[in-house]
Amino acid sequence: MHRIARRQFHALALSPALAALPAARAQGAGALPPASAFFDSEVFSGATLSPDGRRVAFLSGGKDRRLQLGVIELQSMQPRMVAAFKDADIGRVAWVGDTRLVFDLSVTLTGPGLADRGQGLFGVNADGSDLRQLVRTTRVFVTAGDADPDLLPWFMSLHTVPARRDDDSVIVVGVEGVEGKEASHLSVRRIETRRGRGREMEVPTHTKELLFDRRGEPRVVVTARGNERQVQWRNPQGAWEVIDRSSRFDNVYFQPLLVDAEDRLWVSSRGADGFDVLHTYDPAARRRSDKPALALAGFDVRPEFVQTHDKLLGVRTVTDAEVTVWFDPAMKALQEWLDQRLPGTTNRISVPWRAATPWLLVESESDRDPPQTLLLHAETRRLVRLGSAHPQLQPAQLGRMDFHRIKARDGLEIPAYLTLPPGAAAGKRLPLVLLVHGGPYVRGWRWRFDAEVQFLASRGYAVLAPEFRGSTGFGDRHFRAGFKQWGLAMQDDLADAVKWAVAQGVADADRVCIAGASYGGYAALMGLVNDPGLYRCAISWVGVTDIGLLFEASWSDLSDAWRTHGMTALIGDPKDDAARFASTSPLRQAARIKAPVLMAYGRYDVRVPLVHGERMRDALRGHGNAPEWVVYDEGHGWQSAETRIDFWTRVERFLARHLAPGQR
């Protein structure tokens, strides 16, 4: 069993080895980087090695440029752009062979009714030839392809590249049957990316998740209907058998993850200490391995597997930052060497599927270093820089982030990330932004470069980002402590985090603003209700404003099953808890909000519809506290760089007026 302790990371100076590589152009460290340096499309990102390790595919963006797909031939180190569109960003990219890729589009909502636009799917050779559309979108990007009657419908999307990779096929999945706003039947097809032809693959009704074996056949599925969740596996005779049943909206403790090259099933399950651990599982015997393959001290295991065509090499997971646990001794030694060569950063090594060259791919980042991509020659240990996500930014312009555990008033430990502005002196009482993650039943943060956090830090603010109760990734007790605690103990955790920062001498008690999106937007508004003396202002974008409206709004995308079973368990029952809903809904308590508020919404948001914001805006106006208000042609979050830059520029002006970072 591998059990690793939490790694406490501290950003160090750029290593001499890396500094010797060709440097990206950046502005002077003393200049204040513009919002566009943080929120434009990433200049170089999404790099992935071809199966034979001879090529690297990547995405390239930047100011006023859509994300486009490029390929670097490693023998010559010459890049070539192979696909780009004028009105769409390229989204996911995957190699399906040594010389062929598939990609889809990152669809941005730009008009009425566009919530149903599909991402499409395209195949292209590494030299840019034989571009073929495989799945329709509601827009015509490839005219000749769109005329092809063999194109799959717009709702199909890429799911898996078969592990054997002995042809140029992929597996696509789409929802063909809907019941209560969720899938009742999935269409699963294996298609050839050069000809577009394919075959249907049968899976059980109400399938929500699928695992494929290395031959590309469905092997394990998760089905769900109402409040029941089942895990089924296909036995050697080809029949589907149920191997686990559970409550669907509980904190799932049996999750199938991978069928590896040796045909072993890997699962996440609950350990005796209440944290999720990694096991292998024998479906025939209905038994997991006696000891976990990986367990973490104080964190749930949320694994991402690193494998080749014939071997599982290791597992990536997150403690306070991302770590890789290598099962392969050679890779473990290489990781140790790389971490010494590039200190103070997380260094993610990617391997080719079946290597024909010694090249490996490295993505390196820290709190103060945006992700940069390098090539590592495994034999000579030579490092070659390929590109950076945000080359305009320099570490000296950004803040240091550290991980802490804060005691809440009832004794529960609240994990939190504190980022200080560049050059901030110890003990200096700084203006503070309390940044609340959405979800809320997700993990919100980890030690890494975060554009929003670092933009705020570059403007002189300390940023505190807590993992309040109800957040996942920190054990079952922490998760369950958030049940039915919207506006109550979950909100108290946020206030206690601020009080901790004040007591530490970090935050100026008179200059604190609370901010967040979705649930975080709800918490920002509730902060002004519950703790009016603690926060000088609030920023809420795409924020929930009324708990009851979450249940009532028929035009949102929340499924009937989630409302009936999930929301009632985690948030409350709209009938039984009506009084609590009223006392913990910002809309119902708008008269108590006196501090300045900035609110922003997406016109086409189907998760938290615009009506949440409009009603709150009108209520605040009615009580003489009109908020700053903006609506974007977006959905639930900001997809376009133009929106991101405009919104965060507004945030910068709003905070400067109300927190005055240069004064006290």
Secondary structure, 3 states (H helix, E strand, C coil): CEEECCCCCCCCCCCHHHHCCCCCCCCCCCCCCCHHHHHCCCCCEEEEECCCCCEEEEEEEECCEEEEEEEEECCCCEEEEEECCCCCEEEEEEECCCCEEEEEEECCCCCCCHHHCCCCEEEEECCCCCCEEEECCCCCCCHHHHCCCCCECCCCEEEECCCCCCCCEEEEEEEEEEECCEEEEEEEEEEECCCCCEEEECCCCCEEEEEECCCCCEEEEEEEECCEEEEEEECCCCCEEEEEEEECCCCCCEEEEEECCCCCEEEEEECCCCCEEEEEEECCCCEECCCCCEEECCCCCCCEEEECCCCEEEEEEECCCEEEEECCHHHHHHHHHHHHHCCCCEEEEECCCCCCCCEEEEEEECCCCCCEEEEEECCCCCEEEEEECCCCCCHHHCCEEEEEEEECCCCCEEEEEEEECCCCCCCCCEEEEEEECCCCCCCCCCCCCCHHHHHHHHCCCEEEEECCCCCCCCCHHHHHCCCCCCCCHHHHHHHHHHHHHHHCCCEEEEEEEEEEECHHHHHHHHHHHHCCCCCCEEEEECCCCCHHHHHHCCCCCCCHHHHHHHHHHHCCCCCCCHHHHHHCCCCCCHHHCCCCEEEEEECCCCCCCHHHHHHHHHHHHHCCCCCEEEEECCCCCCCCHHHHHHHHHHHHHHHHHHHCCCCC
